[in-house]
Amino acid sequence: MREPDGESRRGNHTTRRAVLIIAGVFTAILFLGNAAPAHAEYGAIAYDQATGSYGSSSNEPTAARAKELALKNCGSPGCQVHPVEPHGCGALAKSDTDKAWGGADRETLDAAKREAVEHCQTHTSTGHCMVVISACNR
């Protein structure tokens, strides 16, 4: 059997190093691609249909903190919380004549407002729905 010469050994070493570097890059891409955004901020809208009370929060460091503040701002024991995604926008629309309401969580504020009003209008036959609260998370 013939011993590999110096050039052949360097070639194998270079190839092995290139494979390890490529594997490391792909591992980093997979890891970083699945990681949560470093500065994701959360929000929530709380609403009590019985009393009409509502509250919200936005740009909070955790979903739990966003929920806690929305409930506090709503101020009624019957408030139900609806989370708003990080980097998302939320809106709540209420009817001016009855207890109909609609909410939405979308990528843009305009879309959230429009869909909240549309959702509210499907639940009222006599009222006109208007956005009462809206916000976006960073």
C-alpha positions in Angstrom: 0.0 0.0 0.0 1.3 3.4 -0.9 1.6 6.2 1.7 -0.3 9.4 0.8 2.0 12.2 -0.1 2.0 15.6 1.7 -0.2 17.3 -0.9 -2.8 14.5 -0.6 -2.9 14.7 3.2 -3.4 18.5 3.0 -6.2 18.1 0.6 -8.0 15.7 2.9 -7.5 18.0 5.9 -8.8 21.0 3.9 -11.8 19.0 2.7 -12.6 17.8 6.3 -12.3 21.4 7.6 -14.6 22.7 4.9 -17.2 20.0 5.7 -17.1 20.9 9.4 -17.4 24.6 8.7 -20.4 24.0 6.4 -22.0 21.7 9.0 -21.5 24.4 11.7 -23.1 27.1 9.5 -26.1 25.0 8.7 -26.5 24.2 12.5 -26.4 27.9 13.3 -29.0 28.7 10.6 -31.3 26.0 12.0 -30.9 27.1 15.6 -31.3 30.8 14.9 -34.2 30.2 12.5 -36.2 28.5 15.2 -35.3 30.9 18.0 -37.9 33.4 19.2 -37.3 37.0 18.2 -34.9 38.6 20.7 -37.2 41.6 21.3 -40.6 40.2 20.8 -43.2 42.2 22.7 -46.7 41.0 23.6 -50.1 42.6 23.9 -53.7 41.7 24.9 -57.2 43.1 24.8 -59.6 42.3 27.5 -63.4 42.8 27.2 -66.4 42.2 29.4 -69.5 41.8 27.3 -71.9 42.1 30.2 -70.5 45.5 31.4 -68.9 46.9 28.3 -65.6 47.4 30.1 -62.4 46.9 28.2 -58.7 47.3 28.6 -55.5 46.6 26.7 -51.8 46.3 26.9 -49.0 46.4 24.3 -45.3 46.0 24.0 -44.9 43.9 27.2 -42.0 41.6 27.7 -44.1 38.4 28.2 -47.5 37.2 27.2 -48.4 36.7 30.9 -47.5 40.4 31.7 -49.6 41.5 28.7 -52.6 39.5 30.0 -52.2 40.8 33.5 -52.2 44.4 32.5 -55.1 44.0 30.1 -57.2 42.5 32.8 -56.2 45.2 35.3 -57.0 47.9 32.7 -60.4 46.3 32.0 -61.2 46.4 35.7 -64.2 44.0 35.7 -64.3 40.4 37.0 -66.0 39.3 33.8 -63.2 40.4 31.5 -62.0 37.9 29.0 -58.5 38.2 27.5 -57.6 37.9 23.8 -53.8 37.9 23.2 -52.2 39.9 20.4 -49.2 38.3 18.7 -45.7 39.8 18.9 -45.3 42.3 16.0 -49.1 42.1 15.5 -51.9 44.6 15.9 -55.1 44.1 17.7 -58.4 46.0 17.8 -61.8 45.9 19.6 -64.9 47.3 18.0 -68.3 47.8 19.9 -71.8 48.5 18.8 -73.3 51.9 19.7 -76.7 50.4 20.5 -76.3 46.9 21.9 -73.7 44.6 23.4 -72.3 43.4 20.1 -68.5 43.5 19.7 -65.8 42.1 17.5 -62.0 41.7 17.8 -59.2 41.0 15.5 -55.4 40.3 15.7 -53.7 41.0 12.3 -50.4 42.1 10.9 -51.4 45.7 10.3 -53.4 48.1 12.4 -55.7 49.0 9.5 -56.5 45.3 8.9 -57.1 44.7 12.6 -59.5 47.7 12.8 -61.4 46.7 9.7 -61.9 43.1 10.7 -62.9 44.0 14.2 -65.6 46.3 12.8 -66.7 43.7 10.3 -66.9 41.0 13.0 -68.9 43.3 15.3 -71.4 44.2 12.5 -72.2 40.5 12.1 -73.5 40.4 15.7 -75.7 43.5 15.6 -78.8 44.2 13.6 -79.4 47.7 14.7 -76.1 49.1 15.8 -73.1 50.8 14.2 -69.8 49.3 15.2 -66.8 51.5 16.0 -63.2 50.7 17.1 -62.9 51.6 20.8 -59.3 50.4 21.3 -56.4 49.4 19.1 -52.6 49.0 19.2 -49.6 47.3 17.7 -46.8 45.5 19.3 -43.2 46.1 18.3 
